[in-house]
Amino acid sequence: MNTLNGYSPDQLQHVARYAEDLAEHKSREARLEEESEDDEIDERPDDLPDDVPSKATITIKEINDNRYYYWQWQEGDKVKSKRGSSAGSP
């Protein structure tokens, strides 16, 4: 904690963004692991691109007031992603 007290506001914002990204990554990994253990096969959503597996989830990132949508799924030990639309919907 004392280390953070010596950081500038800009450095603290970078640390906060990193911590948020890390938390999202760990949550996504846990969710993907849980889904990969699930034996039940869900129906393929209508808006899912052909080259994206049905187990994929949507991740939304907001950068400079713009929303970006990414389909993400796990293949073996790797997390794969494909960018969707940056306008109002995936």
C-alpha positions as CSV (number, residue, x, y, z in Angstrom):
1,M,0.0,0.0,0.0
2,N,2.8,2.4,0.8
3,T,4.2,1.9,-2.7
4,L,1.0,3.0,-4.3
5,N,0.9,6.2,-2.1
6,G,4.1,7.4,-3.8
7,Y,2.6,7.0,-7.3
8,S,1.5,9.9,-9.4
9,P,-2.2,10.1,-10.5
10,D,-1.2,9.0,-14.0
11,Q,0.7,5.9,-12.7
12,L,-2.3,5.0,-10.5
13,Q,-4.6,5.2,-13.4
14,H,-2.3,2.8,-15.3
15,V,-2.3,0.4,-12.3
16,A,-6.1,0.6,-12.1
17,R,-6.5,-0.2,-15.8
18,Y,-4.1,-3.1,-15.5
19,A,-5.9,-4.4,-12.4
20,E,-9.2,-4.1,-14.2
21,D,-7.9,-5.9,-17.3
22,L,-6.3,-8.6,-15.2
23,A,-9.6,-9.1,-13.3
24,E,-11.5,-9.4,-16.6
25,H,-9.0,-11.9,-17.9
26,K,-9.1,-14.1,-14.8
27,S,-12.9,-14.0,-14.8
28,R,-13.0,-14.8,-18.5
29,E,-10.6,-17.7,-17.9
30,A,-12.7,-19.1,-15.1
31,R,-15.9,-18.7,-17.2
32,L,-14.3,-20.5,-20.2
33,E,-13.0,-23.3,-17.9
34,E,-16.4,-23.7,-16.4
35,E,-18.1,-23.8,-19.9
36,S,-15.5,-26.2,-21.2
37,E,-16.5,-28.6,-18.4
38,D,-20.1,-28.3,-19.3
39,D,-21.3,-31.3,-21.3
40,E,-24.4,-29.6,-22.5
41,I,-24.4,-28.2,-26.0
42,D,-26.2,-25.0,-26.4
43,E,-27.9,-23.8,-29.6
44,R,-25.8,-21.6,-31.9
45,P,-26.9,-18.0,-31.6
46,D,-28.2,-16.5,-34.9
47,D,-25.7,-13.6,-34.8
48,L,-22.7,-15.8,-34.2
49,P,-20.2,-15.6,-37.1
50,D,-19.6,-18.9,-39.0
51,D,-15.9,-19.1,-37.9
52,V,-16.7,-18.6,-34.2
53,P,-17.6,-21.7,-32.1
54,S,-20.9,-21.8,-30.2
55,K,-19.1,-21.9,-26.9
56,A,-17.8,-18.4,-27.5
57,T,-18.7,-15.5,-25.2
58,I,-19.0,-11.8,-25.9
59,T,-16.6,-9.4,-24.3
60,I,-17.2,-5.7,-24.5
61,K,-14.4,-3.1,-24.1
62,E,-15.0,0.6,-23.9
63,I,-12.1,2.7,-25.2
64,N,-12.4,6.5,-25.5
65,D,-16.2,6.2,-25.3
66,N,-16.3,3.7,-28.2
67,R,-17.6,0.1,-27.5
68,Y,-15.8,-2.8,-29.1
69,Y,-17.2,-6.3,-29.1
70,Y,-15.0,-9.4,-29.2
71,W,-16.1,-13.1,-29.4
72,Q,-13.8,-15.1,-27.2
73,W,-13.4,-18.8,-26.7
74,Q,-10.8,-21.3,-25.5
75,E,-8.9,-23.7,-27.7
76,G,-6.7,-25.9,-25.7
77,D,-4.5,-23.7,-23.5
78,K,-5.1,-20.6,-25.6
79,V,-7.9,-18.0,-25.6
80,K,-8.9,-17.1,-29.1
81,S,-10.9,-14.0,-30.1
82,K,-12.5,-12.4,-33.1
83,R,-13.5,-8.7,-33.2
84,G,-17.2,-8.0,-33.8
85,S,-18.8,-4.7,-34.6
86,S,-17.8,-1.5,-32.9
87,A,-21.2,0.0,-33.3
88,G,-24.2,-0.6,-31.0
89,S,-24.3,-4.4,-31.3
90,P,-22.1,-7.5,-31.8
